[in-house]
Every structure is written in C-alpha cells, then in structure tokens.
Amino acid sequence: MNEAANFDVLVIGGGPVGLASAIALAERGVNTALIAPRLPYADNRTTALLGDSVAFMEQLGVWPRCAGKAEALRVMRLVDDTGRLIRAPEVRFECSEIGLDVFGYNIANADLTSALERRADEISTLTRIDDQAEAVDTEEAALGGAVTIRLRRGDGVRARLVVGANGKHSLCRTAAGIAFTSRDLHQTALTFNIGLSRSHQNVSTEFHTRQGPCVFVPLPGDRASVVWSPPRRRPSG
C-alpha cells in the first residue's frame, strides 16, 4: 500500500447526502476528500425537499442549477381509502395556512445529484477519489490519531474525521460500533414515475388503503412520483 494521503475530513458516499456534506465542508476551506466512484447516477426515485433543505441547497449554490426541474408542493392531501364503513374525512393541509408559498419541492434524485456534482467540481479544496472504501481502521483514532480508509485499489487515506454517507450497510457505522435495531414491516416498497391525464395542481395525495399507503407526489409536466407500500406476498404452497 502506498503512503496514506492525509485530509481534515473524509466523506464516504457519492449520493446527495455525501455530496452535500463534502461541498458544505470544502467550501468553508476544510481540506476534504470525497470517496465515491464517478458513475452515472441511475436512481429513478425522487426526493421531496422541504423548507430548510431547499435553503441549504441554496446556500451551497446548488439550487439554481436544478430548481427548474423541481415541482412545488403546495397542498398535502390525506385520503382514507380503506373501504371501511366508517372512514376518516379527507384532510388537506395548504401551505398558505402557515404563511408559506410552498411546503417544498419534489425533484428526481438524478437531477439533484447532477447539480451537486457540478457544484462539487468547482471547489478547489475538495478532492475527488474515484474509488470505493473497502475497510475502515479506527485503531489509531481510539488513541487520538487519525482514521485510515483502505480503498478497493489498495491505497489508503487518512483523516481525523470521517463522514459515513454510504447507505444502510455503512462500513463507517460498523467500524464506529454504532448499534442499530430493525424490524420487518412485511411490506414491499415500490417507486415509479407516471404521467397524469390532468394537472396535479401541486397537490401531493396520500391514500391510506387496507394494503398500505400509496402516495402521489407532483413532478414537473403533469407527472408524479408514486411510492406504494403493499404487503409482501408470501410464496404459495
């Protein structure tokens, strides 16, 4: 292994969270490295960014690059579609009721990530490491030293602080000994985008059914992202 390069902060993970964290640190002059492969971001899911998240993207200089591809969320509508004899009445929450123009915006993850990537490329104090983290060594850090990250190609990088933005199977979480619990909800999450035959009028609609929730969130061009959580089917027999 080559001699490990040293940074103030290492960020592991090239999704929206990792990119935003690396940009926020680096643009304040912190010697930061982002460890993530430079691959096309093929995530077709969307993210609903609410007030503070949009303000954060504006502070990073990212929002102007992708605002035109986001759709405003002005009404949150809840519908009891359980088919029960006695059902809850429909509920609508409107942003104007609390003095807001919008609750937030819905944007495709690919568009948000592309804007973050372009902003990251402009920052001289941000080093991009086009590789994946293979292991996290915290032995020296336990004695007040640095954390060493071993990369897939065999090189090592070091920093006093590591930001783990690398998903639910995070190497950083495991290395730090952070415990977690999980439980099976017996549901399958389906996400997809659709075209609508009429305007969504910036209304996000959440249907509560016997089979689980199904949410339609506005996208530009009379489209919507759908998040549906039906029960997991058991194998027959």
Sequence and secondary structure as in RCSB ss.txt:
>XXXX:A:sequence
MNEAANFDVLVIGGGPVGLASAIALAERGVNTALIAPRLPYADNRTTALLGDSVAFMEQLGVWPRCAGKAEALRV
MRLVDDTGRLIRAPEVRFECSEIGLDVFGYNIANADLTSALERRADEISTLTRIDDQAEAVDTEEAALGGAVTIR
LRRGDGVRARLVVGANGKHSLCRTAAGIAFTSRDLHQTALTFNIGLSRSHQNVSTEFHTRQGPCVFVPLPGDRAS
VVWSPPRRRPSG
>XXXX:A:secstr
    EEEEEEEE  SHHHHHHHHHHHTTT  EEEE          EEEEEHHHHHHHHHTT HHHHGGG EEE E
EEEEEES  SS    EEEEGGGGT S SEEEEEHHHHHHHHHHHHTT TTEEEE S EEEEE TTGGGT  EEEE
ETTS EEEEEEEEE S TT HHHHHHT         B  EEEEEE SS  TTEEEEEEETTEEEEEEEETTTEEE
EEE  B      
